[in-house]
Amino acid sequence: MFLSWLRQRWPDIFILATLFAAAIFLVYQGSQLINAAILDRQALDVWFDADLYRVFSNMTERSSDHYRTRVHPIFSLIAFPPVHLLVQGLNLTPSAAVRAVMAVVAAIWLAALFALLRIIGCRRADAILFSLLATVSASAIFWFIVPETYQFGSLSILLALGFVGLTEHRQFSSFWYIGVSALTLSITTTNWMVGILLTVVNFSKQKALQITINAFCLVVLLWGVQKALFSSAAFFLGVREEKAYMPPFELTGPIHVFKAFVAHTIVMPAINLAENTKVLSRWPMLSVQDSIPGSGSLWGAIAVVSWTVLLGLGIWGFFSYQRHTKLRIVLALTLLGQLLLHSIYGTETFLYSLHFLPLLIPLAAFSVFTRARPIALLLAVILIVTAGTNNLAQLGKAAQIVNASAPQRYQVLHQMQQRPQDPWPRGTGHVVLAEPGSLEVNKAYYEPAGSFSPAVGSFGVSLWLTDESGNLQLTSDRIPEDEISQQLVWKEDSAVPGVIADTPYYQTEWFMDDSQDWRLKLTPKQEAAERSQTLSPQLGIRSVGPAGSPINALNWDGQQLLINQRWSVTPTPPPAHVSLGEEGRNNWVNKTSDLSSWEGESGWGYARLALAESTNWSFTLHDLEQDSSSFAPSEISTADTRITVDINLPDPEFTDSLNAQVAHLMMGLVGSETRPGEPTNYPLAWQRDGAYTVVSLARAGKLQEAKVLSADFAENDFFGGFGAESDAPGLSIWALEEVATRLKQPTYDQYIWPHVQRKADFILEMMTTDSPIYKPYVGPVVPEHEEKPEAYLVAEPPKDGLIVGRMDWQRPLLFVNAVSYRGLLNAATLADRINQPDSAQRWREAATKLQKAWENAFINSAEADNNRTYISALWPTWIGESKKEEIAQQLESRWEERRDASGNFKETPLWTYFDLAEAHQWLFVNRPERLWTTLQWFWKHQSSPGLYTWWEGDSEENTFNRWENVRGWVTPPNVTPHYWTSAEMLLMQLDMLAYSDLSADQPTVVIGAGIPQNWLEKSMSVSGLSMPNGRIDWRWDGQKMWVTISGKSSDEKTKVQLGSGFPAQTPLDVAYRALENVSFK
């Protein structure tokens, strides 16, 4: 029987399969025509008011905000699993997986439409013709190629209409009606009208009501499953916010809705640009709400006339046709319901057009049941040609608008997709090179092997290697990182370190000269010249690079290359040949040109400088607009960027790492402010990260710089990307006192006293409050969190003696109370120094209470499981001093869980500052070998080899979207450099040389706690370590330790002991050098 049915239906099955395959191919390919920028958060509503970013996120990320399930009840449950399976099973990118799913949905939709047309009685050829008409409709062309919910909703309408048609030929059980009704409700709540109508036309009122209730219950049940998988999913009843989508009534409003409903769904009119008021975006919003039907082109005008006549014939056929009464009733009432709904709901009717398309095409198809069938078919053919031509042209215009409006990042990504064989920037391991205090936009960026941009939004410089025929073989961006050796170097006339990169082919040195120009020295490798294939160097100047920008004008005068009338590049000696032109044209990578100037609006200008034979070359990059405005007001712009401690240790890598951390921290400063990480990603000061930066610079001997930076932490109580956080008072006091004890300036103590007093008393308020505490903050927050009321929440009522404070949108109680404890004790120390005994006593008593509550919670609650507990238990707060054994046990357990047998991380850490801070704890429980394992792991896994930079996260964490306007760093693997991590590395290494044991009964300094056993056989010395009351020098000759403590005479009471790595009977000679009235500037 089945074979007989198959033989009868094989032509239809063949057509269905053909349409299915064609739709998959066309939609998947078509989706790549649109710039990926359209999926960015900043492009919200750009594509005809669509939420493409939100829908894409919901389809690819469980953790995204699924709040629109309020009107799309189980969309996430339906759309996420297939995308996830494609990503995990076939290793597709999220974008490719979404395109594949949308292509399959479109294919099913087209097959379902053909089946519906056959069900209502259309001949096979007629059904094909109207299916093709639907395929070239404006709605299909514009909406099937982007991720939205309406494709799924449209499919549910089609399947429901098809089911109504089938019910007129055979009977189905109630379960079918429940399932189909639930399907129409599942994607968009308003589409349930189809499910309810199909039930009403087939059953009595009572039965229809029961089926409708059952369908609703089924969706509620599935929503419960969805809620378990997607915690942010909201329920779909009682939604008040939909009122926001109902524009005020205007007399012309229904007219615009009607023409968009009837005409724009099939024929795309002229596209207008409207102001996008819903996001902080420079992008306009595409709109056709006010467009005249057929205004897109002459083809469009012809198509609208043809469609109007065809639709009129369809309405005639609809009323004259004697079959499929139920289907016609459902179709008519759904059409009326959708029209009435969107006359009051939605500002861009075209957004919902895919819900209209499965209603309008069948309505028009009824024209074939009239005497005017030949005319109807002719009109359908005309429409396929005219509407298809018009709609594709309008899609091209829309794509051009998106490309032109897209941020630079997405323009680069689009070009990378179009020109995959061309050379592109490395996009990993970039490093900031800049004078301390310079503005974010004036910081240079360097990438491994010598690629460089002299400022943010400038241009890219890369090294190209060509064969004897001039064909490109390799660029600096393609040399594997394991073939690159790099180091920071300092010149006497510049505070800014340069970078030397060695590769198998050449050596580069980038540095800033005394004129504040960037210089490149390029030296070829002799061994490279002796290879069988000679590779000739070229200097590539492009709009893309570590931090590039469009190049619209180039001029070569025989001595100097002028870029955008702003930058000049002067090569010495002059190059053998200079080629100018536009990327992407006429084999531009290899072809030479004789142009001396080039201009173009595309922004893709390039210059290739083929170098003359020489043993080395020099290039000077000069900013013609360079002036004092490059700097924010600051007292640290000319500071040296190396550590002031004199270090002579067996392993030079230890010293290189120390110097690098100081340099990166200093170069990241903007004016007199710290930055959490790479300044373009983080254009703000952040209290937590900044406190560690201030302390690390103070301990590294950069006291003047630390003093300048500390003003922010004194005068402002709350600032940072997450608003007012509860760890801010404690960490700020810690930073201020670390500076004060080293400065020894009474005027500074008096300056910070009222600020420390205010902050310490606020910690007491958090300890005793009986209601939530909200406080204002200064500066920006991360854009993603701008609307969060919780950004003002500092703390809630205490629990079991512990402050319940907010940090990182969490409540890490032991961390918050640890830093608050340290802040109170530091405040008490300052109070002692300026003769405020009452305050000192009050704060010490409060600190003791916090410590007891902390100890109890650490032993008896799950709070100890929070990662942040182990970045603060001993270092830097010492709150767990009486629980060292228990802390060591927990550290050991965490080590076994996260490390392999060799001590390597099982998974690459994301929050590197946490891992280094946790490693720091091992020093204070006398397990320095664990610290060394971590230290060496990081040295082997640097973001930029040899430059000692570290990373945060696995994407653009806490972004302000500034990189989107730059032609560089287009696919960020993380945030790097990260300055909290640099500060943690610096502080850990300094404590390995000498640290103050705050758990001892008397002031105690531990010397060399991090010195490994294999160093003890060699001589070493450290001079100028900054300690709370002075400085320490120590010298080891392989047998004996000499220590000199320089400070006040009272420091003779300071006890000195050696780290656990030294033999028990090691001779120790301690000398105290009194420096009365000492004050450090």
TAJOJO-V227374 format. One record per pair of residues at least 12 apart in sequence whose C-alpha atoms are under 7 Angstrom apart, sorted by the first residue. I is the first residue (numbers start at 1). J is the second residue. If there is no record, write none. Layout:
I & J
I & J
This chain:
16 & 111
19 & 107
19 & 110
19 & 111
20 & 107
20 & 108
20 & 110
20 & 111
21 & 107
23 & 103
23 & 106
23 & 107
24 & 103
24 & 104
24 & 106
24 & 107
27 & 103
27 & 144
27 & 145
28 & 99
28 & 100
28 & 103
30 & 145
31 & 99
31 & 145
31 & 146
34 & 399
35 & 402
35 & 403
35 & 410
35 & 414
36 & 410
37 & 406
37 & 410
39 & 52
39 & 53
40 & 53
41 & 53
42 & 279
42 & 280
42 & 281
43 & 283
44 & 279
45 & 285
46 & 283
46 & 284
46 & 285
46 & 286
47 & 285
47 & 286
48 & 285
48 & 286
48 & 287
48 & 348
48 & 351
49 & 285
49 & 348
49 & 351
50 & 351
52 & 147
52 & 148
55 & 147
55 & 148
56 & 147
58 & 76
58 & 80
59 & 76
59 & 79
59 & 80
59 & 83
60 & 80
60 & 83
60 & 84
60 & 94
62 & 230
65 & 232
66 & 232
66 & 233
67 & 232
67 & 233
67 & 234
68 & 234
69 & 233
69 & 234
69 & 235
69 & 236
70 & 234
70 & 235
70 & 236
70 & 237
70 & 239
71 & 188
71 & 189
71 & 236
72 & 186
72 & 187
72 & 188
72 & 189
73 & 186
73 & 187
73 & 188
73 & 189
73 & 223
73 & 236
74 & 186
74 & 187
74 & 223
74 & 226
75 & 186
75 & 187
77 & 226
82 & 101
83 & 97
83 & 98
83 & 101
102 & 144
102 & 147
106 & 144
109 & 155
110 & 131
112 & 158
112 & 159
113 & 131
113 & 158
114 & 127
114 & 128
114 & 131
116 & 162
117 & 362
119 & 165
120 & 165
120 & 324
129 & 380
130 & 361
130 & 365
130 & 380
132 & 384
133 & 380
133 & 383
133 & 384
134 & 361
136 & 384
136 & 387
136 & 388
137 & 265
137 & 266
137 & 267
137 & 387
137 & 388
138 & 264
138 & 265
138 & 266
138 & 267
138 & 268
138 & 391
139 & 265
139 & 266
139 & 353
139 & 354
140 & 354
142 & 395
150 & 352
150 & 354
150 & 355
151 & 354
152 & 187
153 & 187
153 & 188
153 & 355
154 & 354
154 & 355
154 & 358
156 & 183
156 & 184
157 & 184
157 & 194
158 & 358
160 & 180
160 & 194
160 & 195
161 & 327
164 & 198
164 & 326
164 & 327
165 & 324
165 & 327
168 & 324
177 & 199
178 & 211
178 & 212
178 & 214
178 & 215
179 & 215
180 & 195
181 & 195
181 & 196
181 & 215
182 & 215
182 & 216
182 & 218
182 & 219
186 & 219
193 & 334
194 & 330
194 & 334
196 & 212
197 & 330
198 & 330
201 & 326
245 & 345
245 & 346
245 & 347
246 & 344
246 & 345
246 & 346
247 & 346
247 & 347
254 & 343
256 & 289
256 & 290
257 & 342
257 & 343
257 & 349
259 & 293
260 & 289
260 & 349
260 & 350
261 & 349
261 & 353
263 & 293
263 & 304
264 & 293
264 & 350
265 & 350
265 & 353
265 & 357
267 & 294
267 & 300
267 & 303
267 & 304
267 & 387
267 & 391
268 & 294
268 & 296
268 & 391
268 & 394
269 & 288
269 & 291
269 & 292
269 & 293
269 & 294
269 & 295
269 & 296
269 & 300
270 & 288
270 & 291
270 & 295
270 & 296
271 & 286
271 & 287
271 & 288
272 & 286
272 & 287
272 & 288
273 & 285
273 & 286
273 & 287
274 & 286
274 & 287
283 & 405
287 & 348
289 & 348
289 & 349
296 & 390
296 & 394
297 & 390
299 & 386
299 & 387
299 & 389
299 & 390
300 & 386
300 & 387
300 & 390
302 & 386
303 & 383
303 & 386
303 & 387
306 & 379
306 & 383
307 & 383
310 & 364
310 & 376
310 & 379
311 & 364
313 & 367
314 & 363
314 & 364
314 & 365
314 & 366
314 & 367
315 & 363
315 & 364
316 & 367
317 & 366
317 & 367
317 & 369
317 & 370
318 & 363
318 & 366
321 & 369
331 & 359
335 & 359
407 & 964
407 & 965
408 & 964
408 & 965
408 & 966
408 & 967
409 & 964
409 & 965
409 & 966
409 & 967
409 & 968
409 & 970
412 & 967
425 & 477
425 & 544
425 & 545
425 & 546
426 & 477
426 & 478
427 & 546
427 & 968
427 & 969
427 & 970
427 & 971
428 & 447
428 & 973
429 & 447
429 & 448
429 & 943
429 & 944
429 & 976
430 & 445
430 & 446
430 & 447
430 & 546
430 & 944
430 & 976
431 & 445
431 & 446
431 & 447
431 & 977
432 & 444
432 & 445
432 & 446
432 & 667
433 & 445
433 & 667
434 & 496
434 & 667
435 & 496
435 & 637
435 & 667
436 & 636
436 & 637
436 & 638
436 & 639
436 & 666
436 & 667
436 & 668
436 & 669
436 & 670
437 & 631
437 & 632
437 & 634
437 & 636
437 & 637
437 & 669
437 & 670
437 & 671
437 & 672
438 & 630
438 & 631
438 & 632
438 & 637
438 & 670
438 & 671
439 & 630
439 & 631
439 & 632
439 & 670
439 & 671
440 & 670
440 & 679
440 & 680
441 & 455
441 & 456
442 & 455
442 & 456
442 & 630
443 & 455
443 & 456
444 & 456
445 & 546
445 & 547
446 & 546
447 & 546
448 & 944
449 & 476
449 & 477
449 & 484
449 & 501
449 & 503
450 & 462
450 & 476
450 & 501
450 & 508
451 & 463
451 & 476
451 & 477
451 & 546
452 & 545
452 & 546
453 & 545
453 & 546
453 & 547
453 & 548
454 & 518
455 & 547
456 & 547
456 & 548
457 & 547
457 & 548
457 & 549
457 & 966
458 & 547
458 & 548
458 & 549
459 & 542
459 & 543
459 & 544
459 & 545
459 & 547
459 & 548
459 & 549
460 & 541
460 & 542
460 & 543
460 & 544
460 & 545
460 & 546
460 & 547
460 & 548
461 & 539
461 & 540
461 & 541
461 & 542
461 & 545
462 & 475
462 & 476
462 & 539
462 & 540
462 & 541
463 & 475
463 & 476
463 & 537
463 & 538
463 & 539
463 & 540
464 & 476
464 & 537
464 & 538
464 & 539
464 & 540
465 & 535
465 & 536
465 & 537
465 & 538
466 & 535
466 & 536
466 & 537
467 & 534
467 & 535
467 & 536
468 & 534
468 & 535
470 & 590
471 & 590
472 & 589
472 & 590
483 & 503
483 & 504
484 & 501
484 & 502
484 & 503
485 & 501
485 & 502
485 & 503
485 & 945
485 & 946
486 & 499
486 & 500
486 & 501
486 & 502
486 & 945
486 & 946
486 & 947
487 & 499
487 & 500
487 & 501
487 & 946
487 & 947
488 & 500
488 & 947
493 & 514
494 & 512
494 & 513
494 & 514
495 & 638
495 & 639
495 & 640
495 & 641
496 & 512
496 & 641
497 & 511
498 & 510
498 & 511
498 & 512
499 & 511
504 & 525
504 & 528
505 & 524
505 & 525
505 & 528
506 & 522
506 & 523
506 & 524
506 & 525
507 & 522
507 & 523
507 & 524
508 & 520
508 & 521
508 & 522
508 & 523
509 & 521
509 & 522
517 & 620
517 & 621
517 & 622
518 & 620
518 & 621
518 & 622
519 & 619
519 & 620
519 & 621
520 & 618
520 & 619
520 & 620
521 & 617
521 & 618
521 & 619
522 & 616
522 & 617
522 & 618
523 & 615
523 & 616
523 & 617
524 & 615
524 & 616
537 & 610
537 & 611
538 & 608
538 & 609
538 & 610
538 & 611
539 & 608
539 & 609
539 & 610
540 & 607
540 & 608
540 & 609
541 & 606
541 & 607
541 & 608
542 & 605
542 & 606
542 & 607
543 & 604
543 & 605
543 & 606
543 & 967
544 & 967
544 & 968
545 & 967
545 & 968
546 & 968
546 & 969
547 & 966
547 & 967
547 & 968
547 & 969
548 & 966
548 & 967
548 & 968
549 & 966
549 & 967
550 & 603
550 & 604
551 & 564
551 & 603
551 & 604
551 & 605
552 & 564
552 & 599
552 & 600
552 & 601
552 & 602
552 & 603
552 & 604
552 & 605
553 & 598
553 & 599
553 & 600
553 & 605
554 & 597
554 & 598
554 & 599
555 & 596
555 & 597
555 & 598
556 & 596
556 & 597
557 & 596
559 & 574
566 & 623
566 & 624
566 & 625
567 & 621
567 & 622
567 & 623
567 & 624
568 & 621
568 & 622
568 & 623
569 & 619
569 & 620
569 & 621
569 & 622
570 & 619
570 & 620
570 & 621
571 & 618
571 & 619
571 & 620
572 & 617
572 & 618
572 & 619
573 & 617
575 & 609
575 & 610
575 & 611
575 & 612
576 & 610
576 & 611
576 & 612
577 & 609
577 & 610
578 & 607
578 & 608
578 & 609
578 & 610
579 & 592
579 & 593
579 & 594
579 & 595
579 & 607
579 & 608
579 & 609
580 & 593
580 & 595
580 & 597
580 & 598
580 & 606
580 & 607
580 & 608
581 & 598
581 & 605
581 & 606
581 & 607
582 & 604
582 & 605
582 & 606
583 & 604
583 & 605
583 & 606
631 & 671
632 & 670
632 & 671
633 & 671
634 & 671
634 & 672
636 & 705
641 & 662
641 & 663
641 & 666
642 & 659
642 & 662
642 & 663
643 & 658
643 & 659
643 & 662
643 & 700
643 & 701
644 & 700
644 & 701
645 & 700
645 & 1023
645 & 1024
645 & 1025
646 & 1022
646 & 1023
646 & 1024
647 & 1021
647 & 1022
647 & 1023
648 & 1020
648 & 1021
648 & 1022
649 & 1020
649 & 1021
650 & 1015
650 & 1020
657 & 948
658 & 986
660 & 947
660 & 948
661 & 982
661 & 983
661 & 986
665 & 979
665 & 982
672 & 708
672 & 709
673 & 685
673 & 709
674 & 690
675 & 690
676 & 689
676 & 690
676 & 978
676 & 979
676 & 980
677 & 976
677 & 977
677 & 978
677 & 979
678 & 975
678 & 976
678 & 977
678 & 978
680 & 962
680 & 963
681 & 959
681 & 960
681 & 962
681 & 963
682 & 959
682 & 960
684 & 780
685 & 720
686 & 719
686 & 720
686 & 721
687 & 719
687 & 720
687 & 728
688 & 728
688 & 731
689 & 980
691 & 731
691 & 732
691 & 735
692 & 980
692 & 983
693 & 980
693 & 983
694 & 706
694 & 709
694 & 710
694 & 735
695 & 735
695 & 738
695 & 739
696 & 983
696 & 986
696 & 987
698 & 739
699 & 1026
699 & 1027
700 & 1026
701 & 1026
703 & 739
704 & 1081
706 & 739
707 & 739
710 & 736
713 & 732
714 & 752
714 & 755
715 & 755
717 & 729
718 & 777
718 & 778
719 & 777
719 & 778
719 & 779
720 & 779
720 & 780
720 & 781
721 & 780
721 & 781
721 & 782
722 & 781
722 & 782
722 & 791
722 & 808
723 & 777
723 & 781
723 & 791
723 & 792
724 & 775
724 & 776
724 & 777
724 & 791
724 & 792
724 & 793
724 & 794
725 & 794
725 & 806
725 & 807
726 & 794
726 & 795
726 & 805
726 & 806
726 & 807
726 & 816
727 & 807
727 & 816
727 & 819
727 & 820
729 & 759
729 & 760
729 & 763
730 & 819
730 & 820
730 & 822
730 & 823
730 & 824
731 & 819
731 & 823
733 & 756
733 & 823
733 & 826
733 & 827
734 & 822
734 & 823
734 & 826
737 & 826
741 & 1028
741 & 1029
742 & 1027
742 & 1028
742 & 1029
742 & 1030
743 & 1079
743 & 1080
743 & 1081
744 & 1078
744 & 1079
744 & 1080
745 & 1079
756 & 827
760 & 824
760 & 827
763 & 820
766 & 795
766 & 803
767 & 798
767 & 802
767 & 803
768 & 798
769 & 797
769 & 798
770 & 797
771 & 796
771 & 797
772 & 795
772 & 796
772 & 797
773 & 793
773 & 794
773 & 795
773 & 796
774 & 792
774 & 793
774 & 794
775 & 792
775 & 793
775 & 794
776 & 792
782 & 958
782 & 959
782 & 960
783 & 960
794 & 806
800 & 853
801 & 850
801 & 853
802 & 817
802 & 850
802 & 853
803 & 817
812 & 866
812 & 868
813 & 863
814 & 854
814 & 863
814 & 869
815 & 868
815 & 869
815 & 872
817 & 850
818 & 872
818 & 873
818 & 877
818 & 879
819 & 877
821 & 847
821 & 850
821 & 851
821 & 879
822 & 877
824 & 843
824 & 844
824 & 847
825 & 843
825 & 844
825 & 847
828 & 840
828 & 843
828 & 844
851 & 879
855 & 880
870 & 918
871 & 914
871 & 917
871 & 918
874 & 921
874 & 924
875 & 920
875 & 921
878 & 998
878 & 999
881 & 999
884 & 925
888 & 925
903 & 933
904 & 937
910 & 952
910 & 953
910 & 954
911 & 952
911 & 953
912 & 951
912 & 952
912 & 981
913 & 980
913 & 981
913 & 984
916 & 984
916 & 985
917 & 984
919 & 931
919 & 934
920 & 988
923 & 1009
923 & 1010
926 & 1060
928 & 1010
949 & 976
949 & 977
950 & 976
950 & 977
950 & 978
950 & 981
951 & 974
951 & 975
951 & 976
951 & 977
951 & 978
952 & 974
952 & 975
952 & 976
952 & 978
953 & 974
953 & 975
954 & 973
954 & 974
955 & 972
955 & 973
955 & 974
955 & 975
956 & 972
956 & 974
956 & 975
957 & 975
992 & 1008
992 & 1009
992 & 1010
992 & 1011
993 & 1007
993 & 1008
993 & 1009
993 & 1010
994 & 1006
994 & 1007
994 & 1008
994 & 1009
995 & 1007
1003 & 1054
1003 & 1055
1004 & 1054
1004 & 1055
1004 & 1056
1005 & 1055
1005 & 1056
1005 & 1057
1006 & 1056
1006 & 1057
1006 & 1058
1006 & 1059
1007 & 1057
1007 & 1058
1007 & 1059
1008 & 1058
1008 & 1059
1009 & 1058
1009 & 1059
1009 & 1060
1009 & 1061
1011 & 1061
1012 & 1061
1013 & 1061
1016 & 1038
1017 & 1038
1018 & 1037
1018 & 1038
1019 & 1036
1019 & 1037
1019 & 1038
1020 & 1035
1020 & 1036
1020 & 1037
1021 & 1034
1021 & 1035
1021 & 1036
1022 & 1034
1022 & 1035
1029 & 1047
1030 & 1046
1030 & 1047
1031 & 1045
1031 & 1046
1031 & 1047
1032 & 1044
1032 & 1045
1032 & 1046
1033 & 1045
1040 & 1066
1040 & 1067
1040 & 1068
1041 & 1067
1041 & 1068
1041 & 1069
1042 & 1068
1042 & 1069
1042 & 1070
1043 & 1069
1043 & 1070
1043 & 1071
1044 & 1070
1044 & 1071
1044 & 1072
1045 & 1071
1045 & 1072
1045 & 1073
1046 & 1072
1046 & 1073
1046 & 1074
1046 & 1075
1047 & 1073
1047 & 1074
1047 & 1075
1048 & 1074
1048 & 1075
1048 & 1076
1049 & 1074
1049 & 1076
1052 & 1072
